[in-house]
Amino acid sequence: MNHALEVRLSQTSPIALDVNLVCQPGEMLALVGPSGSGKSTVLRTIAGLQSVDTARVSCNQQTWLDTSSNIHLSPQKRKVGMVFQHYALFPHKSTLDNVMLAVQNRPAAQRRQQAMEWLARTNMSGLEDRKPHELSGGQRQRVALARALAREPAALLLDEPFSAVDQQTRRKLYRELAQLRTDLHVPILLVTHDISEVQQLADSLCLIHRGRTLQQGKVQEVISAPRSKEIAKLLGHQNLLSARVIKQTATHTVYDLQSKQQLIGQANGFPVGTQVTLLIAPSSVSIRHPGSTENSPNHLHGQVSDAVGLGDELSIRLHLDTIAKALRFRIPFHNASEYGVKPGMPLSVTIREIGIHAIAADTAQS
């Protein structure tokens, strides 16, 4: 039996959509894309708050929406728990009353008990009588989450739930949501712009751009191995180099960077002669010791054009000598001090094979 949340949406206007996604029970799927890409439209359509031309939405073996069969369940019958970016709490009602509104078809005593239990699980005990304006941003978001979960939803939809709170509060909410998830066995869909948030919270990632699903898979698989240059750029990758496959072995692929400079990566299925784009993971770049005499094709040389402190790391932009590109990477401050890294100085780096991902040129056009 398939208890997943399955979504297929299609239309040409007013917002073009071609979306396919699947979220399994207990899975958190992050829906990622630039502003205006259709993420909130997808969430609102799942919840029954918006219509599209052609759609099918099912969850836990129940069809919520099927335009071909004229099925359109109301939002109340879909049992969706939804948390909005700006909380959407009733300002004139108490914390407890806001959560009780989500508990339906039960005697008042049971509704109160269930609301109290969810407030306790979201660390809001003792604040039941406060109105929303008497709560901090993080507390209001906890109330919104308690209200969504008090519905005993078949699916939980989170629409940029952490964007309106400060960084410290956001980290606390991350931990609390991660703890709550251990007992939640429903599909969870998270809309966010923040890739670091995705890496901390989500199991899977679905990238949407201009209303179209581009790639879905496990978070680290999508981030480290995007299918196209377009996807790589949308995910924030900057180290993208043009290259050509010049040799394949059982364990390695050799690339020419069109400058007689070569890189060696892990074996892949690209034939010799294939034009590719190489994605170089910043974490795979390390500074080569100035005294090293080792001659390796995975050593690149250049000049530091930027070196900016970010927390306990130094963010470096290295303009390469042999090709008109720059590599961006970070190193700990103590390493930067050891090598005396500063703008204008020459620098050699080593690229680890595991950090090189090749994208075929015919899918690499942005």
Residue pairs with C-beta under 8 A, 6 or more apart in sequence:
1 61
2 61
3 24
3 25
3 59
3 60
3 61
4 22
4 23
4 24
4 25
4 59
4 187
5 22
5 23
5 46
5 57
5 58
5 59
5 155
5 187
5 189
6 21
6 22
6 56
6 57
6 58
6 59
7 19
7 20
7 21
7 22
7 42
7 45
7 46
7 56
7 57
8 19
8 20
8 55
8 56
8 57
9 17
9 18
9 19
9 42
9 45
9 52
9 54
9 55
9 57
10 17
10 18
10 19
10 52
10 53
10 54
10 55
11 17
11 52
11 53
11 54
12 53
15 38
15 41
15 211
16 38
16 210
16 211
16 212
17 38
17 41
17 42
17 52
17 211
17 212
18 211
18 212
18 213
19 38
19 42
19 208
19 211
19 212
19 213
20 213
20 216
21 29
21 31
21 42
21 206
21 213
21 216
22 216
23 29
23 155
23 187
23 188
23 189
23 204
24 187
25 60
25 185
25 186
25 187
26 181
26 184
26 185
26 186
26 187
27 187
27 188
27 203
27 204
28 181
28 188
28 189
28 190
28 201
28 202
28 203
28 204
29 187
29 188
29 189
29 190
29 202
29 203
29 204
29 205
29 206
29 216
30 190
30 191
30 192
30 197
30 198
30 201
30 202
30 204
30 205
30 206
30 219
31 39
31 42
31 43
31 189
31 190
31 191
31 192
31 206
31 208
32 39
32 192
32 193
32 195
32 198
32 205
32 206
32 207
32 208
32 235
33 39
33 207
33 208
33 209
33 234
34 193
34 209
34 234
35 193
37 208
37 209
37 210
37 211
38 208
38 210
38 211
39 191
39 208
40 159
40 191
41 50
41 52
41 211
42 191
42 208
43 82
43 157
43 159
43 189
43 191
44 50
45 51
45 52
45 55
45 57
45 65
46 57
46 64
46 78
46 80
46 155
46 157
46 189
47 75
47 78
47 80
47 82
47 157
48 64
48 65
48 72
48 73
48 74
48 75
48 78
48 80
49 75
51 72
52 67
53 67
54 67
54 68
55 65
55 66
55 67
56 63
56 65
56 66
56 67
56 68
57 63
57 64
57 65
57 66
58 64
58 66
59 78
59 154
59 155
59 187
60 154
60 155
62 154
63 69
63 71
63 73
64 71
64 73
64 77
64 78
65 71
65 72
65 73
76 104
78 154
79 151
79 152
79 153
79 154
79 155
80 151
80 153
80 154
80 155
80 156
80 157
81 102
81 147
81 148
81 149
81 151
81 153
81 155
81 156
81 157
82 148
82 156
82 157
82 158
82 159
83 141
83 144
83 145
83 148
83 156
83 157
83 158
83 159
83 161
84 144
84 159
84 161
85 159
85 160
85 161
85 163
85 164
86 164
87 132
87 140
87 141
87 143
87 144
87 164
88 144
89 98
89 132
89 140
89 143
89 144
89 147
90 97
90 98
90 101
90 132
91 131
91 132
91 133
92 131
93 101
93 131
94 128
94 129
94 130
94 131
95 119
95 124
95 127
95 128
95 129
95 130
95 131
95 132
95 135
95 143
96 112
96 115
96 116
96 119
96 128
96 129
98 132
98 143
98 147
99 115
99 118
99 119
99 143
99 146
99 147
99 150
100 111
100 112
100 115
100 150
101 147
102 115
102 147
102 148
102 150
102 151
103 110
103 111
103 114
103 115
103 150
103 151
104 151
106 114
114 150
115 146
115 150
116 125
116 128
118 146
118 147
118 149
118 150
119 125
119 127
119 128
119 143
119 146
121 146
121 149
121 180
122 142
122 143
122 145
122 146
122 149
122 176
122 180
123 142
123 176
124 139
124 142
124 143
124 146
127 135
127 139
132 140
132 143
135 143
136 169
137 164
137 165
137 166
137 169
138 165
138 169
138 172
138 173
141 161
141 162
141 164
141 165
141 173
142 173
142 176
144 161
145 161
145 177
145 180
148 156
149 156
149 180
149 184
153 186
154 186
154 187
155 186
155 187
155 188
155 189
156 184
156 186
156 187
156 188
156 189
157 188
157 189
157 191
158 188
158 189
158 190
158 191
159 191
160 191
160 192
160 193
161 173
161 190
162 170
162 173
162 174
162 192
162 194
162 197
163 192
163 193
163 194
165 173
174 197
174 200
174 201
177 201
178 201
181 188
190 197
190 198
190 201
190 202
192 198
195 223
195 235
195 236
198 205
198 219
199 219
199 220
199 223
202 219
203 218
203 219
204 216
204 217
204 218
204 219
205 215
205 216
205 217
205 218
205 219
205 222
205 223
206 213
206 215
206 216
207 213
207 214
207 215
207 216
207 222
207 231
207 234
207 235
208 214
209 230
209 234
214 227
214 228
214 230
214 231
214 234
215 222
215 226
215 227
215 231
216 222
222 231
222 235
223 235
224 281
224 357
225 357
226 232
226 235
226 237
226 279
226 357
226 359
227 359
227 363
228 359
228 363
228 364
228 365
229 240
229 277
229 359
229 363
229 364
229 365
229 366
230 364
230 365
230 366
232 240
232 277
232 279
232 359
233 240
233 366
237 279
238 328
239 279
239 280
239 281
239 282
239 285
239 327
239 328
239 329
240 277
240 278
240 279
240 280
241 257
241 277
241 278
241 280
241 323
241 325
242 257
242 258
242 275
242 276
242 277
242 278
243 255
243 256
243 257
243 258
243 263
243 275
243 276
243 277
243 278
243 358
244 255
244 256
244 258
244 273
244 274
244 275
244 276
245 253
245 254
245 255
245 270
245 271
245 272
245 273
245 274
245 276
245 358
246 254
246 255
246 256
246 262
246 272
246 273
247 253
247 254
247 272
248 254
248 267
248 270
248 271
248 272
249 267
250 267
251 266
251 267
252 264
252 265
252 266
252 267
252 353
253 264
253 265
253 266
253 267
253 268
253 270
253 358
254 262
254 263
254 264
254 297
255 262
255 263
255 264
255 265
255 276
255 278
255 356
255 358
256 262
257 263
257 322
257 323
258 323
259 322
259 323
260 322
261 297
261 300
261 322
261 323
262 297
263 278
263 297
263 298
263 351
263 356
264 297
264 298
264 353
264 356
265 278
265 353
265 356
265 357
265 358
266 353
266 354
266 356
268 358
270 276
270 358
270 360
274 360
274 361
275 360
275 361
276 358
276 359
276 360
276 361
276 364
277 358
277 359
277 361
277 364
278 356
278 357
278 358
278 359
279 356
279 357
279 358
279 359
280 327
280 351
280 355
280 356
281 355
281 356
281 357
282 328
282 329
282 330
283 329
283 355
284 351
284 352
284 354
284 355
284 356
285 327
285 329
285 349
285 350
285 351
285 355
286 331
286 349
286 350
286 352
287 331
287 335
287 339
287 341
287 347
287 348
287 349
287 350
288 299
288 348
288 349
288 350
290 339
290 348
292 348
296 350
298 350
298 351
298 352
298 353
299 348
299 349
299 350
299 351
300 318
300 320
300 322
300 327
300 348
300 349
300 351
301 320
301 321
301 322
301 346
301 347
301 348
301 349
302 318
302 319
302 320
302 321
302 326
302 327
302 346
302 347
302 349
303 318
303 319
303 321
303 344
303 345
303 346
303 347
304 316
304 317
304 318
304 319
304 341
304 342
304 343
304 344
304 345
304 346
304 347
305 317
305 318
305 319
305 326
305 343
305 344
306 315
306 316
306 317
306 343
307 314
307 315
307 316
307 317
307 336
307 341
307 342
307 343
308 314
308 315
309 315
309 333
310 330
312 332
312 333
313 330
313 331
313 332
313 333
314 330
314 331
314 332
314 333
314 335
314 336
314 341
315 328
315 329
315 330
316 328
316 329
316 330
316 331
316 336
316 341
316 347
317 326
317 327
317 328
318 326
318 327
318 328
318 329
318 347
318 349
319 325
319 326
320 326
320 327
327 349
329 349
331 341
339 347
341 347
